[in-house]
């Protein structure tokens, strides 16, 4: 059977098609998606008035009610954008093309923008796509596990100077664990913490009563067996038992995350690790959707999301 990424449905959008449609068609698409209820007719974001003056030379509108000037991207994640609309669409298409993501360096070289522009642009798209799972509740069979990312301590040159990296005192302060809860046939919710045992409280707050916890042999998951039905698998004995006793779904997500961090980005700051974890979860949950559907999801999410407060500058030097 042919892999989905090799099929025609998986490549139903390309940069060639986007640039062939032109700037006006891209602008009309943004208007239609943002103001879908009025068939693309502008709606004032301040007073909700549907009557406005067109400032065609600047692609802006002036509300007839409150005289507020606004554009199709005002108050959204793309507020104060400087790129053309066709370039925004092309960047979104490029962003969803990589099944393991794309580094900001490669993104900036392909889109011919500065690295700092590409970095903030990509993080804004990760921020809006994560809004899909806000207030999400999982139910049924839910797998939970942890994956440690970053904080690798390099071995000393001489053997006598090498430390036991398994001890807590010799570990890097940048080491984090991505705790993922994945509903079988549903969504994946990742969280970044310092200890894997913190996932117990996360599970209690997100998973509905009557669900089944599926976990490995780690002892901190034992407390969940008092509150939920459980299926456990000891990985020192086997990776899968009959009756659905395995964590292959959540391990599939971790495989994508590891390849994204080590293969594409090579290094991820602990401060922004949650962004990449949510991006990998989004790609994993929508892995059977084509580039057109993925791009539409990003555009819709970007035009609904408010202005970013975390990535409002063009360079976060503290990262």
C-alpha positions as a Markdown table, in Angstrom:
| # | Residue | x | y | z |
|---|---|---|---|---|
| 1 | Unk | 0.0 | 0.0 | 0.0 |
| 2 | Unk | 1.3 | 3.4 | -1.0 |
| 3 | Unk | 2.4 | 5.8 | 1.8 |
| 4 | Unk | 0.1 | 8.8 | 2.2 |
| 5 | Unk | 3.0 | 11.3 | 1.8 |
| 6 | Unk | 3.7 | 9.7 | -1.6 |
| 7 | Unk | 0.1 | 10.0 | -2.8 |
| 8 | Unk | -1.5 | 12.8 | -4.9 |
| 9 | Unk | -3.7 | 13.7 | -1.9 |
| 10 | Unk | -0.7 | 14.4 | 0.2 |
| 11 | Unk | 0.7 | 16.9 | -2.3 |
| 12 | Unk | -2.4 | 18.8 | -3.3 |
| 13 | Unk | -0.7 | 22.2 | -2.9 |
| 14 | Unk | 2.7 | 23.6 | -3.9 |
| 15 | Unk | 4.6 | 26.9 | -4.0 |
| 16 | Unk | 4.1 | 26.9 | -7.8 |
| 17 | Unk | 0.3 | 26.9 | -7.5 |
| 18 | Unk | 0.4 | 29.6 | -4.8 |
| 19 | Unk | 2.6 | 32.0 | -6.8 |
| 20 | Unk | 0.6 | 31.3 | -10.0 |
| 21 | Unk | -2.6 | 32.4 | -8.3 |
| 22 | Unk | -1.2 | 35.9 | -7.7 |
| 23 | Unk | -1.3 | 38.5 | -5.0 |
| 24 | Unk | -4.9 | 39.6 | -5.5 |
| 25 | Unk | -6.3 | 36.0 | -5.2 |
| 26 | Unk | -4.2 | 35.4 | -2.1 |
| 27 | Unk | -5.6 | 38.6 | -0.5 |
| 28 | Unk | -9.2 | 37.6 | -1.4 |
| 29 | Unk | -8.6 | 34.2 | 0.2 |
| 30 | Unk | -7.5 | 35.8 | 3.4 |
| 31 | Unk | -10.6 | 38.0 | 3.4 |
| 32 | Unk | -12.9 | 35.1 | 2.7 |
| 33 | Unk | -11.4 | 33.0 | 5.5 |
| 34 | Unk | -11.5 | 35.8 | 8.1 |
| 35 | Unk | -14.9 | 37.1 | 7.3 |
| 36 | Unk | -16.6 | 33.9 | 6.2 |
| 37 | Unk | -20.0 | 34.9 | 7.6 |
| 38 | Unk | -20.1 | 38.0 | 5.3 |
| 39 | Unk | -18.6 | 36.3 | 2.2 |
| 40 | Unk | -15.4 | 38.3 | 2.6 |
| 41 | Unk | -17.0 | 41.7 | 3.3 |
| 42 | Unk | -15.0 | 43.6 | 6.0 |
| 43 | Unk | -16.3 | 43.6 | 9.6 |
| 44 | Unk | -14.9 | 46.1 | 12.1 |
| 45 | Unk | -12.9 | 44.3 | 14.8 |
| 46 | Unk | -13.8 | 47.1 | 17.3 |
| 47 | Unk | -17.5 | 47.7 | 17.0 |
| 48 | Unk | -18.6 | 44.9 | 14.6 |
| 49 | Unk | -20.0 | 47.2 | 12.0 |
| 50 | Unk | -20.3 | 45.7 | 8.5 |
| 51 | Unk | -20.2 | 49.0 | 6.6 |
| 52 | Unk | -16.8 | 50.5 | 5.8 |
| 53 | Unk | -14.9 | 52.6 | 3.3 |
| 54 | Unk | -12.3 | 50.8 | 1.2 |
| 55 | Unk | -8.8 | 52.3 | 1.2 |
| 56 | Unk | -7.7 | 50.4 | -1.9 |
| 57 | Unk | -4.3 | 52.0 | -2.1 |
| 58 | Unk | -3.3 | 50.5 | 1.3 |
| 59 | Unk | -5.7 | 47.5 | 1.4 |
| 60 | Unk | -7.3 | 48.9 | 4.5 |
| 61 | Unk | -10.8 | 49.7 | 5.6 |
| 62 | Unk | -12.3 | 52.6 | 7.6 |
| 63 | Unk | -15.3 | 51.8 | 9.7 |
| 64 | Unk | -18.4 | 54.0 | 9.0 |
| 65 | Unk | -19.5 | 53.6 | 12.6 |
| 66 | Unk | -16.4 | 54.2 | 14.8 |
| 67 | Unk | -14.0 | 55.4 | 12.0 |
| 68 | Unk | -11.4 | 52.8 | 13.1 |
| 69 | Unk | -9.0 | 51.8 | 10.4 |
| 70 | Unk | -8.1 | 48.2 | 10.1 |
| 71 | Unk | -7.0 | 45.5 | 7.6 |
| 72 | Unk | -7.7 | 41.8 | 7.1 |
| 73 | Unk | -4.8 | 40.9 | 9.5 |
| 74 | Unk | -5.5 | 43.5 | 12.2 |
| 75 | Unk | -5.7 | 42.0 | 15.7 |
| 76 | Unk | -4.5 | 38.6 | 14.4 |
| 77 | Unk | -1.3 | 36.6 | 14.7 |
| 78 | Unk | -0.2 | 38.4 | 11.5 |
| 79 | Unk | -0.8 | 41.9 | 12.9 |
| 80 | Unk | 1.6 | 44.5 | 11.5 |
| 81 | Unk | 2.7 | 42.0 | 8.8 |
| 82 | Unk | 5.1 | 43.4 | 6.1 |
| 83 | Unk | 5.1 | 40.6 | 3.6 |
| 84 | Unk | 2.7 | 40.2 | 0.7 |
| 85 | Unk | -0.2 | 37.9 | 1.1 |
| 86 | Unk | 1.1 | 35.5 | -1.5 |
| 87 | Unk | 4.3 | 35.3 | 0.4 |
| 88 | Unk | 2.3 | 34.6 | 3.6 |
| 89 | Unk | 0.5 | 31.7 | 1.9 |
| 90 | Unk | 3.8 | 30.4 | 0.5 |
| 91 | Unk | 5.4 | 30.5 | 3.9 |
| 92 | Unk | 2.5 | 28.6 | 5.4 |
| 93 | Unk | 2.6 | 26.0 | 2.7 |
| 94 | Unk | 6.4 | 25.6 | 3.3 |
| 95 | Unk | 5.9 | 25.4 | 7.0 |
| 96 | Unk | 3.5 | 22.4 | 6.7 |
| 97 | Unk | 5.4 | 20.7 | 3.9 |
| 98 | Unk | 8.0 | 19.2 | 6.3 |
| 99 | Unk | 6.6 | 16.1 | 8.0 |
| 100 | Unk | 9.3 | 16.7 | 10.7 |
| 101 | Unk | 9.2 | 20.4 | 10.6 |
| 102 | Unk | 11.7 | 22.8 | 9.1 |
| 103 | Unk | 14.5 | 24.8 | 10.7 |
| 104 | Unk | 14.3 | 28.6 | 10.7 |
| 105 | Unk | 17.6 | 28.8 | 8.8 |
| 106 | Unk | 16.2 | 26.7 | 5.9 |
| 107 | Unk | 12.9 | 28.6 | 6.1 |
| 108 | Unk | 14.7 | 31.9 | 5.8 |
| 109 | Unk | 16.8 | 30.8 | 2.9 |
| 110 | Unk | 13.9 | 29.4 | 1.0 |
| 111 | Unk | 11.6 | 32.4 | 1.6 |
| 112 | Unk | 14.4 | 35.0 | 1.2 |
| 113 | Unk | 13.8 | 36.7 | 4.6 |
| 114 | Unk | 16.1 | 37.3 | 7.5 |
| 115 | Unk | 16.6 | 34.6 | 10.0 |
| 116 | Unk | 15.0 | 36.6 | 12.8 |
| 117 | Unk | 11.9 | 37.1 | 10.6 |
| 118 | Unk | 11.7 | 33.4 | 9.8 |
| 119 | Unk | 12.2 | 32.4 | 13.5 |
| 120 | Unk | 9.4 | 34.7 | 14.8 |
| 121 | Unk | 7.1 | 33.8 | 11.8 |
| 122 | Unk | 7.5 | 30.1 | 12.5 |
| 123 | Unk | 6.9 | 30.5 | 16.2 |
| 124 | Unk | 3.8 | 32.5 | 15.6 |
| 125 | Unk | 2.4 | 29.7 | 13.4 |
| 126 | Unk | 3.2 | 27.2 | 16.1 |
| 127 | Unk | 1.5 | 29.4 | 18.7 |
| 128 | Unk | -1.8 | 29.6 | 16.7 |
| 129 | Unk | -1.9 | 25.9 | 15.7 |
| 130 | Unk | -1.6 | 24.9 | 19.4 |
| 131 | Unk | -4.9 | 26.7 | 20.0 |
| 132 | Unk | -6.7 | 23.7 | 18.4 |
| 133 | Unk | -6.3 | 21.7 | 21.6 |
| 134 | Unk | -7.2 | 24.4 | 24.2 |
| 135 | Unk | -9.5 | 23.0 | 26.9 |
| 136 | Unk | -9.3 | 19.6 | 25.2 |
| 137 | Unk | -10.4 | 16.5 | 27.2 |
| 138 | Unk | -9.3 | 13.0 | 26.4 |
| 139 | Unk | -11.3 | 9.9 | 26.9 |
| 140 | Unk | -11.3 | 6.2 | 26.1 |
| 141 | Unk | -7.9 | 4.6 | 26.0 |
| 142 | Unk | -5.2 | 7.2 | 26.7 |
| 143 | Unk | -1.5 | 6.5 | 26.5 |
| 144 | Unk | 0.9 | 8.4 | 28.6 |
| 145 | Unk | 4.7 | 8.5 | 28.6 |
| 146 | Unk | 7.7 | 10.8 | 28.8 |
| 147 | Unk | 10.6 | 11.7 | 26.5 |
| 148 | Unk | 13.7 | 13.5 | 27.8 |
| 149 | Unk | 14.9 | 16.2 | 25.4 |
| 150 | Unk | 18.1 | 18.3 | 25.5 |
| 151 | Unk | 20.5 | 18.8 | 28.3 |
| 152 | Unk | 23.1 | 16.3 | 27.1 |
| 153 | Unk | 26.3 | 16.5 | 29.1 |
| 154 | Unk | 29.4 | 16.0 | 26.9 |
| 155 | Unk | 31.9 | 13.5 | 28.1 |
| 156 | Unk | 35.2 | 14.9 | 29.3 |
| 157 | Unk | 38.3 | 14.2 | 27.2 |
| 158 | Unk | 40.1 | 12.2 | 29.8 |
| 159 | Unk | 38.5 | 9.1 | 31.3 |
| 160 | Unk | 39.4 | 10.1 | 34.9 |
| 161 | Unk | 37.5 | 13.4 | 34.5 |
| 162 | Unk | 34.3 | 11.8 | 33.3 |
| 163 | Unk | 31.3 | 11.9 | 35.6 |
| 164 | Unk | 28.4 | 9.6 | 36.0 |
| 165 | Unk | 25.7 | 11.4 | 34.0 |
| 166 | Unk | 22.9 | 9.2 | 35.5 |
| 167 | Unk | 23.2 | 11.0 | 38.8 |
| 168 | Unk | 21.0 | 14.0 | 39.3 |
| 169 | Unk | 23.8 | 16.3 | 40.3 |
| 170 | Unk | 25.7 | 15.7 | 37.1 |
| 171 | Unk | 22.8 | 16.4 | 34.8 |
| 172 | Unk | 22.4 | 19.6 | 32.8 |
| 173 | Unk | 19.9 | 22.2 | 34.1 |
| 174 | Unk | 18.6 | 22.4 | 30.5 |
| 175 | Unk | 17.3 | 18.8 | 30.6 |
| 176 | Unk | 13.5 | 18.6 | 30.2 |
| 177 | Unk | 10.9 | 15.9 | 29.7 |
| 178 | Unk | 8.1 | 16.1 | 27.2 |
| 179 | Unk | 5.1 | 14.3 | 28.8 |
| 180 | Unk | 2.6 | 13.3 | 26.1 |
| 181 | Unk | -1.0 | 12.1 | 26.6 |
| 182 | Unk | -2.4 | 10.5 | 23.5 |
| 183 | Unk | -5.9 | 9.3 | 23.0 |
| 184 | Unk | -6.1 | 6.3 | 20.7 |
| 185 | Unk | -7.8 | 7.6 | 17.6 |
| 186 | Unk | -7.8 | 11.2 | 19.0 |
| 187 | Unk | -5.5 | 14.1 | 19.9 |
| 188 | Unk | -2.1 | 14.3 | 21.4 |
| 189 | Unk | -1.4 | 16.7 | 24.2 |
| 190 | Unk | 2.2 | 17.4 | 25.1 |
| 191 | Unk | 3.6 | 19.2 | 28.2 |
| 192 | Unk | 7.1 | 20.2 | 29.1 |
| 193 | Unk | 8.2 | 19.5 | 32.7 |
| 194 | Unk | 11.3 | 18.7 | 34.6 |
| 195 | Unk | 10.2 | 15.3 | 36.0 |
| 196 | Unk | 8.2 | 12.6 | 34.3 |
| 197 | Unk | 6.1 | 11.9 | 37.5 |
| 198 | Unk | 4.5 | 15.3 | 37.0 |
| 199 | Unk | 2.4 | 13.6 | 34.4 |
| 200 | Unk | 0.2 | 12.0 | 37.1 |
| 201 | Unk | -1.5 | 15.3 | 37.9 |
| 202 | Unk | -1.7 | 16.3 | 34.3 |
| 203 | Unk | -3.5 | 13.0 | 33.5 |
| 204 | Unk | -6.0 | 13.6 | 36.3 |
| 205 | Unk | -6.9 | 17.1 | 35.1 |
| 206 | Unk | -7.3 | 16.2 | 31.4 |
| 207 | Unk | -8.6 | 12.7 | 31.1 |
| 208 | Unk | -12.3 | 12.0 | 31.7 |
| 209 | Unk | -13.5 | 9.6 | 34.3 |
| 210 | Unk | -14.0 | 6.0 | 33.2 |
| 211 | Unk | -11.1 | 6.2 | 30.8 |
| 212 | Unk | -8.3 | 3.7 | 30.6 |
| 213 | Unk | -4.7 | 4.6 | 31.2 |
| 214 | Unk | -2.1 | 2.8 | 29.1 |
| 215 | Unk | 1.4 | 3.2 | 30.4 |
| 216 | Unk | 4.8 | 1.5 | 30.8 |
| 217 | Unk | 6.3 | 0.0 | 34.0 |
| 218 | Unk | 7.4 | 3.3 | 35.6 |
| 219 | Unk | 6.2 | 3.2 | 39.2 |
| 220 | Unk | 4.9 | 6.8 | 39.3 |
| 221 | Unk | 2.0 | 5.7 | 37.0 |
| 222 | Unk | 0.9 | 3.1 | 39.6 |
| 223 | Unk | -1.3 | 5.7 | 41.5 |
| 224 | Unk | -3.4 | 6.2 | 38.4 |
| 225 | Unk | -4.6 | 2.6 | 38.7 |
| 226 | Unk | -6.7 | 3.5 | 41.7 |
| 227 | Unk | -8.7 | 6.0 | 39.7 |
| 228 | Unk | -8.8 | 4.6 | 36.2 |
| 229 | Unk | -8.9 | 1.3 | 34.4 |
| 230 | Unk | -5.4 | 0.4 | 33.3 |
| 231 | Unk | -3.3 | -1.5 | 30.8 |
| 232 | Unk | 0.5 | -1.7 | 31.6 |
| 233 | Unk | 3.4 | -3.0 | 29.6 |
| 234 | Unk | 6.9 | -3.8 | 30.9 |
| 235 | Unk | 9.3 | -2.8 | 28.2 |
| 236 | Unk | 12.1 | -4.9 | 29.7 |
| 237 | Unk | 10.0 | -7.9 | 28.7 |
| 238 | Unk | 8.1 | -6.8 | 25.6 |
| 239 | Unk | 7.0 | -3.8 | 23.6 |
| 240 | Unk | 3.5 | -5.1 | 23.1 |
| 241 | Unk | 1.1 | -7.6 | 24.6 |
| 242 | Unk | -2.4 | -8.7 | 23.5 |
| 243 | Unk | -5.5 | -6.7 | 24.3 |
| 244 | Unk | -3.9 | -3.3 | 23.4 |
| 245 | Unk | -1.3 | -3.3 | 26.1 |
| 246 | Unk | 1.3 | -1.1 | 24.4 |
| 247 | Unk | 2.4 | 2.5 | 24.1 |
| 248 | Unk | 3.1 | 2.5 | 20.4 |
| 249 | Unk | 0.8 | 5.5 | 19.7 |
| 250 | Unk | 2.6 | 7.8 | 22.0 |
| 251 | Unk | 6.0 | 6.4 | 21.1 |
| 252 | Unk | 5.1 | 7.2 | 17.4 |
| 253 | Unk | 4.7 | 10.9 | 18.5 |
| 254 | Unk | 8.1 | 10.8 | 20.4 |
| 255 | Unk | 9.8 | 9.4 | 17.3 |
| 256 | Unk | 8.6 | 12.4 | 15.3 |
| 257 | Unk | 9.6 | 14.8 | 18.0 |
| 258 | Unk | 13.1 | 13.4 | 18.3 |
| 259 | Unk | 13.6 | 13.5 | 14.5 |
| 260 | Unk | 12.3 | 17.1 | 14.5 |
| 261 | Unk | 14.7 | 18.2 | 17.3 |
| 262 | Unk | 17.8 | 16.3 | 16.3 |
| 263 | Unk | 17.3 | 16.1 | 12.5 |
| 264 | Unk | 15.9 | 19.5 | 11.7 |
| 265 | Unk | 16.7 | 22.0 | 14.5 |
| 266 | Unk | 19.7 | 20.2 | 16.1 |
| 267 | Unk | 19.2 | 22.2 | 19.3 |
| 268 | Unk | 16.1 | 23.6 | 21.0 |
| 269 | Unk | 16.0 | 26.0 | 23.9 |
| 270 | Unk | 14.2 | 24.7 | 27.0 |
| 271 | Unk | 12.3 | 28.0 | 27.0 |
| 272 | Unk | 10.6 | 27.2 | 23.6 |
| 273 | Unk | 10.6 | 23.4 | 23.7 |
| 274 | Unk | 6.8 | 23.4 | 24.3 |
| 275 | Unk | 6.4 | 25.1 | 20.9 |
| 276 | Unk | 8.2 | 22.3 | 19.1 |
| 277 | Unk | 6.4 | 19.7 | 21.1 |
| 278 | Unk | 3.0 | 21.1 | 20.1 |
| 279 | Unk | 4.1 | 21.4 | 16.5 |
| 280 | Unk | 5.1 | 17.8 | 16.4 |
| 281 | Unk | 1.8 | 16.8 | 18.0 |
| 282 | Unk | -0.2 | 18.8 | 15.5 |
| 283 | Unk | 1.7 | 17.1 | 12.6 |
| 284 | Unk | 1.1 | 13.7 | 14.2 |
| 285 | Unk | -2.6 | 14.2 | 14.6 |
| 286 | Unk | -3.1 | 15.5 | 11.1 |
| 287 | Unk | -0.6 | 13.2 | 9.3 |
| 288 | Unk | -3.4 | 11.9 | 6.9 |
| 289 | Unk | -4.2 | 15.4 | 5.6 |
| 290 | Unk | -2.8 | 17.0 | 2.5 |
| 291 | Unk | -0.9 | 20.2 | 2.2 |
| 292 | Unk | -4.0 | 22.1 | 1.2 |
| 293 | Unk | -5.9 | 21.1 | 4.3 |
| 294 | Unk | -3.0 | 21.7 | 6.6 |
| 295 | Unk | -2.4 | 25.2 | 5.1 |
| 296 | Unk | -6.1 | 26.0 | 5.5 |
| 297 | Unk | -5.9 | 25.0 | 9.1 |
| 298 | Unk | -3.0 | 27.4 | 9.7 |
| 299 | Unk | -4.7 | 30.3 | 7.9 |
| 300 | Unk | -7.9 | 29.9 | 9.8 |
| 301 | Unk | -6.1 | 29.5 | 13.1 |
| 302 | Unk | -3.9 | 32.6 | 12.4 |
| 303 | Unk | -6.9 | 34.8 | 11.6 |
| 304 | Unk | -8.7 | 33.8 | 14.7 |
| 305 | Unk | -5.8 | 33.9 | 17.1 |
| 306 | Unk | -5.1 | 37.3 | 18.8 |
| 307 | Unk | -1.9 | 39.3 | 18.5 |
| 308 | Unk | 1.0 | 37.3 | 19.9 |
| 309 | Unk | 2.3 | 38.6 | 23.2 |
| 310 | Unk | 5.2 | 36.1 | 23.4 |
| 311 | Unk | 6.6 | 36.7 | 19.9 |
| 312 | Unk | 5.8 | 40.3 | 19.4 |
| 313 | Unk | 9.4 | 41.4 | 18.6 |
| 314 | Unk | 11.6 | 40.4 | 15.7 |
| 315 | Unk | 14.4 | 39.0 | 17.9 |
| 316 | Unk | 14.3 | 37.3 | 21.3 |
| 317 | Unk | 17.9 | 37.7 | 22.4 |
| 318 | Unk | 17.3 | 35.9 | 25.8 |
| 319 | Unk | 16.6 | 32.7 | 23.9 |
